Amino acid sequence: MHIDLTGRVAVVTGGANGIGKATVRRFARSGARVAIWDRVAAAGEAAVVAFAGEGLEVCFIEADVTQRTSVEAAVAATVARFGGIDILINNAGITRDAQLVKLTDGVVTGGMTDDDFDAVVAVNLKGVYTCTQAVVPELLKRGGGRIVNASSVVALHGNFGQTNYVAVKAGVIGMTQVWARELGKRNITVNAIAPGFIATDMTAKMPASALALMQAHTPAGRLGTPEDVANAYCFLASDLASFINGAVLSVDGGLVIGT
């Protein structure tokens, strides 16, 4: 299905690698001008060079979603470069997995630390809040826009060893639904995606047995690709999804955790 985003300006946080990079390519190929917001300058600049070789209009703006001043500077830089913002893809995220408490022979020997918890909250939850709050005024200047937030299938079902990640991804769904109510009357739709197991550089480093187990839990019989998620982002950011607001779209191949 062809999606035409000609004339639109999209921001993709965490756009220098993985799902974010695939999303940047998908949007640019659909006609959008795209700003990559990412902390990793080397990766962001390399991505811009690669995209330029494909004839795609993409820029890189170094941004830390945990710092309001950095986000506000990124908004200003994006507007200076492209004249405004129409689409925000809140894709940036990290993991710091650990069990709530780790037991050895019935004795507590470790567990998730406050630093682990706080780091994931700062990027995956407060970062979404900060970026959205900073970008919405620019969407209003354009007469509306699209916001799509990255949640996860684990927000719907939980997952072993991911107290922090599950909590923030569930929080993202809650914020999505609040903002859909608050901003819908302003012609701004706010939706979320909930990816399942996606084949990325991170999963490529996992043991083959773990990957096989992930695939076995997915009725589609394979892991998802970054492009699968990018397609969902692109659809929800397009005019085709103009009456979809406050929704959570699972991109998981029918995943059922625990079966």
N, C-alpha and C positions, 0 to 999 in steps of 0.2 A: 504494500500500500504506500503510495507516494504522499508524503506530508510536506506541505509547502510552508516554510517559515521565513520566506523572503521578506526583508525589511525589519525583522525582529532582532533584538539584541538579547542574548542569553548569557547568564553567569552560571558557571558550574564550579562549585567549591570542591576541592580535592580532585581537580580535573587533570592533574599531571600524570596520573597512573591508573591502571586497572579499569574499573567500571567508569570512573570519572572521565578518563581519556577516551574510552569508547563512546561515551555520551557526547563529549565535545565533537568528535568526528561525525556522529549521527546528526547532531544539530547543524553543524557547518555544511554537511552535504545536503541538508534540507533547506539551505539558503540563509540560515541565521549567521550573524556575526557573533562570535563567542569570546567571552573573557574567561580564561582559566584563573581561578583564585586558588593558590596553593602555597604552602610554607616552603616547599622544596624548590628553590630557584633553578638549580641545575636541571631538574626533571621538567619543570615548566618551560624553560627556555628551549630545551631539546624538543619538546612536544611542538612548540610553535614552529621551529625549523622544519620538523617532519610534516606538519600540516601545510606549511607554505609550499612544500614540494608537491603536495596533492592539490594545490590551487585553492586552499581553504583559508578564509579570513578569520584568523584566531590571534588573540593577544594573551600575554601572560602578565598577571599582576600578583606580586608577592603579597600574601595575606595570611594572617593568623586569625582564625575564626574565634579564638578564645580571647582576643584583645579588641575591645570596641574601637579604639583609636585606629588600629590596623584595618578593621572592616570599614570604618567610615572613610579612610583614605582610599581603600579599594573601590568603594562606590564612586568617589569623586574622580578617580583615575579612569574608571570604566565610562562614566558619563563624558569625561573630556575626550576620550578616544572615540566613542561610538555615538554620542549624543543623547543617550538615555539607556534605560533598562526595561525590558518587557517580560523577561522570564528569569526566575531564580530557581536553580536546582541545588538544594541543600544536600549535597552528596558526601561531603567530608566526614570521615569517621575513623576511629581507632578501636582496638581491642586491648584489654589487659585482663586476660582470663585467669581465674583462680577459683577454687572452691571457697564457699563461705567460711568453713572451717575444715582443715585437713586433719584427718585422724590416722594415727598409726598405733595399731594394737589398742584401740580405744582411748588413746591419749591425743589431745590436741597438739599438733606439731607445726601448725602454720595456718594460713588462710589468706583471704583477700585483704590487702592493706588499704588504709585510707587513701594513700597516694594512688593506688590502682583505681579505686572507686572515683575519686575526685577528677582524675585525668580524663576518664571516659565521659563523665558528666560534663566537663568543661568543653570538650570538642563536640560530642554527639548530641547533646541536649542544649546546653546554653549557647553553643555555637550556632545552632539552628535558630534559636530565639534572637540572638544578636544580629545575625545576617538578615533575617526576615524583617526585623524592626528597622534596620538601616536602609533596606532596599524598598520597602513599601512606599515611602514618599515618592520615589522615582517612578514606580508603577502608576501611582495616582496621577502624576504629571502626564503620563501617556494615555490616560483614560481607562486603565485597567491592566491586567496581566495575568500571569500564571506563576504559581509557586508549587513546586513538587519536592516533598521531603523524603529522605531515605529512612524508612523504618526497617523491619526485618521480620521474617517468619517467626523468629524466636520471641518477638513481642507478643505474638498470639498464642504460643504454645509453651514458652519457657525453654531453657536449655541448661544442661548440666555445666557447672563451672562458669556461668556467665551472669551472676547476680547484677553486676553493674551494667553490662551491655543490654540485658533484657529490660532492666528498669528504664534506661534512657530511651530505648526504642519504643517501649510502651508509652513513655512520656511524649515522644514525637507524635504518636497517633493522637494523643489527647490534645496537644497543641494544634495539630492539623485541623481537628474538628472544631476547636474554638475559633481559630482564624477563619475557617470556612464560613462560620456564622457571622463573624465580625466584618469580614471583607467582601463577602459575596455581593452585597448591595452596591459595592464600589466597582463591580465588574472584575474582581480579582478572585479567581478560583484557587483553592488550596487543597491539594491531595497528597497522598503518600503512597509509596510502593513498599512492598514487603518481600524482598528477595529471599529465596531459599539458598541452597548450596550452589555457589557460583564458582566456576573454574577461573581462578586468578593466580597471580604470581605467589600469593600467600598460600593458597590451597595446593599449589604445585609442590611446595616444600613438605607437605604432609606425607606420612607413610602410605604406601599403596593400600594397605589393609583398611586404613581410615577412609580413604577415598572410595574404596569399594563399598564400605558400609554406608557412606553418604549416598552413593548412587543407588544402593539397594533400597533406601528409604524413599526414593523418588520414583513415583509411578511412570513418569515419562522415560525412565531408563537411562538417563544421562544427567550429568551436572549441567547447570545453566552456563551460558557464556556472558561475558560483559555486554555483548551486543543485545542479548535478550533483555537485559535490564535497560540498556540505552533506548531500545525501541519503546519500552513502556514509558520512560521519561518523556520521550519525544511525542508520543500520542497524547499524554496528559497535558503537555504544554501547548498543544495545537488547538485550532478551532474545532476540530472534530470532537474534542472533549469539553466543549463550552458549557454543557449542562451537567457535567460531572464535578461535584464539589463536596469536599469532606469525606471522600472515599479512600479506602485502602485497597490497592490492587496487589494481590499476591502474584509474584513472579517466581514460582517455585516448582513447576512441573508436577503439581499435585502432591507435594511433600506432606507426609504425615509423620511427625516426630514420634518416636517411641514404638513404632510398629515393625 
